[in-house]
């Protein structure tokens, strides 16, 4: 295989599978040259072992030294700083990252999240009640996969229900691949303005929700978080907590409905839901553009020499289908013995909200199979429209009946 830079593989033969080119890259050139939309060249890492190695390597930085691997629309440092996302800790390295991570880790423990479980169950139940009352057919994306996580993240942050839709609209614009710089900045600053208003309201009228707790928190050094820091954290949680979970809810339902035997297993054996969620997370990916990283210093990954400053893209969807890590990785099996995957990354940047996402998925799929055991696609699987024009991959609509 030639080592000249190639674009990121995006063409899918089947909607639920990653691009087939990843199998060839893992076998022939697991760390390959990558051509980025802005004209720069970088590296694409495709094997599970190499991806996890890079995620824990001190020579690999999470700092966003290149703006995007998704589109040619880039922001200047000044535009990024003014957008309300400039202090997001997802793009920091220790010790800066450690300060925020330590502060937030306690907010996402299993014990604390259990307090939220009854409200998640109520939200899921309300959406399923509405589906049942309206009667078939329904759109599982519009009626279930989209509203559930947006309402949950609003509940977590203490966001008024009237504001949830506004945040969702801004997030959807930000996730589009085809948008102008002006549209992107308007969405980012619009979301930041909404979050700033929420932060100021929580300072005046605190409650027991996450933003209020962060307002009262004292990070390392005893200096409270500024409004800018709180806005960046809140915006990050909205994007991560809404868009990715909505995508995974829709894709997971589509995978189950197109693998009818797996759906029926969950209906017959509800105890399989927990392991089934782990298989959904491994088998599917809603982040086709991977995790962006930058080489902090000259280093080696997978036997390839990478120079300081080189962009690196870590492919989660390729790593989770690596046959060196998973037996029969292209088989969807809800009875598979759960093993460590990288759906939530790995190392110090492992997804902070992973336990919340797992809880939502378990509650949502458990309730769905109990309430609608006869649920089925209302159109042939190949006619389900996909969101190939978004940074978060998924189904645009899933017509179902029962």
Secondary structure as the mmCIF struct_conf table of DSSP 4:
data_model
#
loop_
_struct_conf.conf_type_id
_struct_conf.id
_struct_conf.beg_label_comp_id
_struct_conf.beg_label_asym_id
_struct_conf.beg_label_seq_id
_struct_conf.end_label_comp_id
_struct_conf.end_label_asym_id
_struct_conf.end_label_seq_id
BEND BEND1 UNK A 4 UNK A 4
STRN STRN1 UNK A 6 UNK A 6
HELX_LH_PP_P HELX_LH_PP_P1 UNK A 7 UNK A 9
BEND BEND2 UNK A 13 UNK A 14
TURN_TY1_P TURN_TY1_P1 UNK A 15 UNK A 16
BEND BEND3 UNK A 17 UNK A 17
TURN_TY1_P TURN_TY1_P2 UNK A 20 UNK A 20
HELX_RH_AL_P HELX_RH_AL_P1 UNK A 21 UNK A 28
BEND BEND4 UNK A 30 UNK A 30
STRN STRN2 UNK A 31 UNK A 35
TURN_TY1_P TURN_TY1_P3 UNK A 37 UNK A 38
BEND BEND5 UNK A 39 UNK A 39
STRN STRN3 UNK A 41 UNK A 45
BEND BEND6 UNK A 47 UNK A 47
HELX_RH_AL_P HELX_RH_AL_P2 UNK A 48 UNK A 56
TURN_TY1_P TURN_TY1_P4 UNK A 58 UNK A 59
STRN STRN4 UNK A 60 UNK A 61
BEND BEND7 UNK A 63 UNK A 63
BEND BEND8 UNK A 65 UNK A 66
BEND BEND9 UNK A 69 UNK A 70
BEND BEND10 UNK A 72 UNK A 72
HELX_RH_AL_P HELX_RH_AL_P3 UNK A 77 UNK A 82
TURN_TY1_P TURN_TY1_P5 UNK A 83 UNK A 84
TURN_TY1_P TURN_TY1_P6 UNK A 86 UNK A 87
HELX_RH_3T_P HELX_RH_3T_P1 UNK A 89 UNK A 91
TURN_TY1_P TURN_TY1_P7 UNK A 94 UNK A 95
HELX_RH_AL_P HELX_RH_AL_P4 UNK A 96 UNK A 105
HELX_RH_3T_P HELX_RH_3T_P2 UNK A 106 UNK A 108
HELX_RH_AL_P HELX_RH_AL_P5 UNK A 110 UNK A 134
BEND BEND11 UNK A 136 UNK A 137
STRN STRN5 UNK A 138 UNK A 139
HELX_RH_AL_P HELX_RH_AL_P6 UNK A 140 UNK A 140
HELX_RH_PI_P HELX_RH_PI_P1 UNK A 141 UNK A 145
HELX_RH_AL_P HELX_RH_AL_P7 UNK A 146 UNK A 157
TURN_TY1_P TURN_TY1_P8 UNK A 158 UNK A 158
HELX_RH_AL_P HELX_RH_AL_P8 UNK A 161 UNK A 175
STRN STRN6 UNK A 176 UNK A 176
BEND BEND12 UNK A 177 UNK A 178
HELX_RH_AL_P HELX_RH_AL_P9 UNK A 181 UNK A 204
BEND BEND13 UNK A 205 UNK A 205
BEND BEND14 UNK A 208 UNK A 209
HELX_RH_AL_P HELX_RH_AL_P10 UNK A 210 UNK A 216
TURN_TY1_P TURN_TY1_P9 UNK A 220 UNK A 221
BEND BEND15 UNK A 222 UNK A 222
HELX_LH_PP_P HELX_LH_PP_P2 UNK A 223 UNK A 226
HELX_RH_AL_P HELX_RH_AL_P11 UNK A 227 UNK A 238
HELX_RH_PI_P HELX_RH_PI_P2 UNK A 239 UNK A 244
HELX_RH_AL_P HELX_RH_AL_P12 UNK A 245 UNK A 258
BEND BEND16 UNK A 259 UNK A 259
HELX_RH_AL_P HELX_RH_AL_P13 UNK A 260 UNK A 268
HELX_RH_3T_P HELX_RH_3T_P3 UNK A 270 UNK A 272
HELX_RH_AL_P HELX_RH_AL_P14 UNK A 273 UNK A 283
BEND BEND17 UNK A 286 UNK A 286
TURN_TY1_P TURN_TY1_P10 UNK A 288 UNK A 289
STRN STRN7 UNK A 291 UNK A 295
BEND BEND18 UNK A 296 UNK A 298
STRN STRN8 UNK A 299 UNK A 301
TURN_TY1_P TURN_TY1_P11 UNK A 302 UNK A 303
STRN STRN9 UNK A 304 UNK A 306
TURN_TY1_P TURN_TY1_P12 UNK A 308 UNK A 309
STRN STRN10 UNK A 311 UNK A 314
HELX_RH_AL_P HELX_RH_AL_P15 UNK A 316 UNK A 319
TURN_TY1_P TURN_TY1_P13 UNK A 320 UNK A 321
TURN_TY1_P TURN_TY1_P14 UNK A 323 UNK A 325
BEND BEND19 UNK A 326 UNK A 326
TURN_TY1_P TURN_TY1_P15 UNK A 327 UNK A 330
BEND BEND20 UNK A 331 UNK A 331
TURN_TY1_P TURN_TY1_P16 UNK A 334 UNK A 335
BEND BEND21 UNK A 336 UNK A 336
HELX_LH_PP_P HELX_LH_PP_P3 UNK A 337 UNK A 338
TURN_TY1_P TURN_TY1_P17 UNK A 343 UNK A 344
HELX_RH_3T_P HELX_RH_3T_P4 UNK A 347 UNK A 349
BEND BEND22 UNK A 350 UNK A 350
TURN_TY1_P TURN_TY1_P18 UNK A 352 UNK A 353
HELX_RH_AL_P HELX_RH_AL_P16 UNK A 354 UNK A 371
TURN_TY1_P TURN_TY1_P19 UNK A 373 UNK A 374
STRN STRN11 UNK A 376 UNK A 377
BEND BEND23 UNK A 378 UNK A 379
HELX_RH_3T_P HELX_RH_3T_P5 UNK A 381 UNK A 383
BEND BEND24 UNK A 384 UNK A 384
STRN STRN12 UNK A 386 UNK A 386
TURN_TY1_P TURN_TY1_P20 UNK A 388 UNK A 389
STRN STRN13 UNK A 390 UNK A 390
BEND BEND25 UNK A 391 UNK A 392
STRN STRN14 UNK A 395 UNK A 395
BEND BEND26 UNK A 396 UNK A 396
STRN STRN15 UNK A 399 UNK A 401
#
